[in-house]
Amino acid sequence: MREYSIAAIPADGIGPEVIDAGTTVLASLEKRMGDIKFNIETFDWGSDYYKRHGVMMPADGLETLKRFDAIYFGAVGAPDVPDHITLWGLRLPICQGFDQYANVRPTKILPGIKSPLANVGPGDLDWVIIRENSEGEYSGHGGRAHRGLPEEVGTEVAIFTRVGVTRIMRYAFKMAQSRPRKFLTVVTKSNAQRHGMVMWDEIAEEVSAEFPDVTWDKMLVDAMTVRMTLNPKSLDTIVATNLHADILSDLAGALAGSLGVAPTANIDPQRRFPSMFEPIHGSAFDITGKGIANPVATFWTAAQMLDHLGEHEASERLMRAVELVTAAGILTPDVGGTSTTKDVTAAVVDAIHSSNV
Ligand SMILES: NC(=O)c1ccc[n+]([C@@H]2O[C@H](COP(=O)([O-])OP(=O)(O)OC[C@H]3O[C@@H](n4cnc5c(N)ncnc54)[C@H](O)[C@@H]3O)[C@@H](O)[C@H]2O)c1
């Protein structure tokens, strides 16, 4: 029996609904496989915890998480707590504290799900976006001066380090190399941002020499949105900065049918710390408590977690089950269906147990 300890942090909004769905599916995989066991411990950290304790997680939160093999995360954000407090109080300290510098965001159109793009179906949009996850525009550098006065100023400084850019480029080239097309697009904005982004481009060029079998090109981030929309087939693996990839991956999720199907893995490639797996969506205040949150992104990120843990067979089994269910039209309203979170979860559990999956 192979055992894995998983820290579940459902947190806010629809987070608890989708993580509940995810742990149900993991339990059914456990039964189906017979030789793996997930010891899941759930933490009540998040905005309600903040309202009770004045912090999003305890001071020793990272110490507590260190002993787990992986973290399964829902979403943070509450209507009555400022977003920078929720994000910087929980999700970012975990990503940055555990140096999860590679954020891997696969997107494809699943069978049965309709892209808003005309004449684009499964196979026409199949990307992996690699997001730099430790520095760049989200490094937290900057400050406020003359607070409250007319001359008040706020600065937000993007930090690009040679170490940080080199390691994410290498990760992205490796990812491209592992995929059939061996093709990488490096997203930049070096026309307008002439320091960090020019270094980003130079390092991409340097690292490319280590991967002669990978073809690559470069796109300005604004033009990239056009290419993603008008020519999705021309893309495969994509690498971008923390901010650029954050924006582009929401667009990618929408083009693949819904934010509710888009997963993300925050990876420490050196495996010094647990990596964290989550859907890319947020708390979705508009549908919280209605029982209609799409759990597919949370299932897909569980499949990424299984891959990271070396459980490739379980990961493939889970994704096959999800694709069977979407193909059968058992879909939540965000992707045009009438099913609830529980309906989709039950269908995936059934598919996991059916003998041909
Ligand atoms: N990683 C995170 O925890 C994360 C990411 C993004 C936003 N947020 C936070 O979430 C809160 C709401 O942010 P937002 O509205 O900009 O983004 P959001 O992702 O929560 O919602 C955007 C839209 O997508 C829909 N949606 C998202 N996930 C869905 C799902 N699984 N099924 C069906 N529909 C889904 C929502 O209903 C909403 O209409 C904010 O506090 C924000 O800071 C957190």
The ligand as a Gaussian input file, in Angstrom:
#p B3LYP/6-31G(d) Opt

LIG

0 1
 N       -6.732000      31.128000      -6.439000
 C       -7.673000      31.797000      -5.789000
 O       -7.967000      31.470000      -4.666000
 C       -8.384000      32.927000      -6.469000
 C       -8.338000      33.097000      -7.853000
 C       -9.104000      34.106000      -8.444000
 C       -9.887000      34.938000      -7.638000
 N       -9.883000      34.760000      -6.289000
 C      -10.781000      35.532000      -5.404000
 O      -12.127000      35.055000      -5.588000
 C      -13.045000      36.140000      -5.418000
 C      -13.949000      36.249000      -6.649000
 O      -13.127000      36.588000      -7.762000
 P      -13.617000      36.674000      -9.265000
 O      -15.113000      36.852000      -9.276000
 O      -12.761000      37.656000      -9.933000
 O      -13.247000      35.257000      -9.913000
 P      -13.947000      33.827000      -9.795000
 O      -13.051000      32.851000     -10.438000
 O      -14.311000      33.550000      -8.379000
 O      -15.304000      33.942000     -10.639000
 C      -15.363000      34.456000     -11.958000
 C      -16.617000      33.920000     -12.671000
 O      -16.409000      32.545000     -13.006000
 C      -17.416000      31.738000     -12.449000
 N      -16.808000      30.503000     -11.914000
 C      -15.610000      30.397000     -11.298000
 N      -15.387000      29.141000     -10.914000
 C      -16.459000      28.421000     -11.289000
 C      -16.838000      27.056000     -11.156000
 N      -16.033000      26.141000     -10.569000
 N      -18.022000      26.674000     -11.652000
 C      -18.844000      27.537000     -12.272000
 N      -18.542000      28.853000     -12.424000
 C      -17.371000      29.290000     -11.936000
 C      -18.000000      32.550000     -11.295000
 O      -19.325000      32.140000     -11.015000
 C      -17.869000      33.968000     -11.804000
 O      -18.987000      34.303000     -12.604000
 C      -12.191000      37.374000      -5.151000
 O      -12.125000      37.564000      -3.754000
 C      -10.827000      37.016000      -5.713000
 O       -9.774000      37.682000      -5.082000
 C       -9.162000      33.770000      -5.694000

